[in-house]
Amino acid sequence: MIHYQLRCSSDHAFDGWFADSASFDKQAKRGLVECPFCGSIKVERALMAPMLPKKGNQKAEPVPAKAPEKAVVPEKLPAEVRALLHRIRDEVERNADYVGPEFADEARRIHNGESDARAIYGEASEADAEALADDGIEIARIPWLPRADS
């Protein structure tokens, strides 16, 4: 799977997951990639965030994650999009280490080789996210829907 940050013609930013680069190109050309905010099918790729593999057999403890402070998730998402976001959340929780509010610090340590390279998730302020980007550290923001069972 490959993760792309996407942007529509109305300048809405959102994320998408595809089997590979060709899958995105094929779906976008056919008008199958749609902005969840406005429905535009004029969508382009923005920066790509690589997934870092977990080292060894470490397993992250399941920790309830809270939504980022400025998460923008439209109230009326199609059911298919909601289901996809729930599946993404499950994959992230299953395959990444939750580092909570220490996300920016841990991402910087991983980038600098001071911590083991692995997938992580947590919370970061807008200022921390911008500082990471300024330092060349790529991160991805995922709309974090509340669990259906909570």
PyMOL commands that set and color helices and strands:
alter all, ss='L'
color gray80, all
select helices_A, chain A and resi 21-29+79-95+103-111+126-134
alter helices_A, ss='H'
color red, helices_A
select strands_A, chain A and resi 2-8+13-18+43-48+97-100+120-122
alter strands_A, ss='S'
color yellow, strands_A
deselect
rebuild
show_as cartoon
